[in-house]
C-alpha cells in the first residue's frame, strides 16, 4: 500500500507529479493548494485527502483530517512544528493518537519519529524557498514497516 504526499503547491502542480503518484492508493495534500482545480487534477490519479493551509480559502477543506490507512491512523494538518508542537497540536495528538502526522508549511522535507509518532513533511511541490528543491514523498507500508521516499519534482510548467 502507498500514499503519494505533497504540500505547498501554491497554484502550481509540477507536470511529473502524476507520474510519480501513479499506482498509489491515496494522495494526501497537506495544504496551501491555492487553486482548487489542482485537487481535481490529482483526483484523476487517485482519491485525494486535502487540508486547508494558511493560504487556502476553500469552504470544503478542513484544517485537519484523520483517516485510517494500512492499519495506521494518519493525521494531516498544514502547520505542525514537530519539535515544538503548539498546545492545539499536542492535544490533537493526545486525543487522536495518530501513528503518522503529515504536514506542510515549511517547504522543507522532514521525516522523524518523535515519541512514537512519525512526522512527515514532503517539502514543497510548487514553490521553492531558500534554494530547497521541490519535492513530493511516497509513503509505503511494507509488511509492518513504513518506508518513505522523497522524490524531486520538476519546476517546469507544462506547455500546451
N, C-alpha and C positions, 0 to 999 in steps of 0.2 A: 504494500500500500504506500502511496506517496501523496504529499501535498506540494503544490507549487506556491511559493510565498513571495510576495512583493509588497512594496510600500513606496510612498512618496513619488508617485508618477507625475504629479503636478502638471496635468494636461497632456502628457506625452507618454505614449506606450511604445517602447522600442520595438521595431519590427520583428526581432528574433525571439521575443518572449513566448509567443505561441508555439514556436518550435521547441523551446526548452521545456515547456509545460505539457507537451503532447503526452498523453497517457496517464496524467496524474488523476487521482480520484477527486480532488477538490483544489481550487485555487483560493488562497487567502490574501486579501489586500488589506494591509494594516494602516490604511488611512492616507489622507492627502492625495486623493484621486483627482479632485477638482472637476474634471469633465465626466459626468455620469455615463456617457456613451462608451467610455473605456471599459466599464464593467460589462456592457453588452458585448463588446469585442471579446473579452476574456471568457464570457459565458458560452461562447461558441466552442471553446476548448474543453471546459469542464465547469461544473457548478461552482459558484463563487460565494464566498463569505466575505463581506466588507464591513469595515467600521469607519465611522466619521473621524477624520483628522481635524486639526485646528484650522485648516483652510477649506474644509468641506461644508456645504450648506444644503445637502440633500436631505429632505424631510424623512425619508425612509431609512436612513442609515443611523444606527445607534452608536454611542461611544464605546460600547463593549459588547462583544459576542462571546458565547461559550458554546462549545459543541464537543461531541464525543467522536473520536477517530482512533482506529486501531487499538481499542481498549484503553485509550487515554483521554483525559479531559484537557481540552485546549481552550485557553483564554486569549482573546485578541483585543488589544487596546492600543491606540496610537501613541500616547505619551506614557512611557514607563521608564523609570530610572532604576535599573535592577540593583545597583549597589546602594542607592539611597531612595527607596520607594516612598512615595507620598503616603500619608495616612490612608487615603482612599484606596490606593493600590494594595497596601498591606492588608487592609480589611477585606478587600475583594479576594485576595489570595487565601486568606484565612477561611473565609466563608465558602468559596467555590472550590478550593483545593485542586487547582489545576496541576497537571503534570508538566505542561508547556505553556509559557506566556510568549505570544508573538506580538511584537511592537514595531514601530517605525520612528519617525520624527527626527532622529539624529542624522540620517543619511549615511550612517556608518554600519557596516556589518558587525554583528555581535552574536556570540554563541558561548554561553557559560551556564553551568549548573550551579545554582546558589540555593542552599538549604533544601536540596532535593528537587528543585524546580528548574527546568531548562528554560532559560531566557534566550529568545532568538529574534534578532533584527536582521532582515535580509539586505539592509542597505537601501539605497535609493535606486529605483528603476527609471527615473525620469529627470532628475535634477541633481547634478554633481555639486558637491560643496568641498572647498579646500582641496581640490585635486583628487578626491577619493573616486575611483572608477565606479560607474553604475553597475549594479548587481541585483540578482534575484537569488532565491535559495530553494533547493529541493530538500524536503524532509521525508525520509523513508523509514518505515517500520520494517526491520529485517528480523523476523522472529521476535525476540523480546527487546532487541536493541534498537535505538534510534540512530540514524545516520544523517548528517547534514552535509550539504554540498553547496557552496556559494559559486555562482556562475556569473562571470562578467557578461554584460549585455551591451549591444551596440548603441551608440549615441546617434547614429544616422537616422534621419527621418525618411519614411517611405516616400517614393515618388510615384506619381500617377502615370 
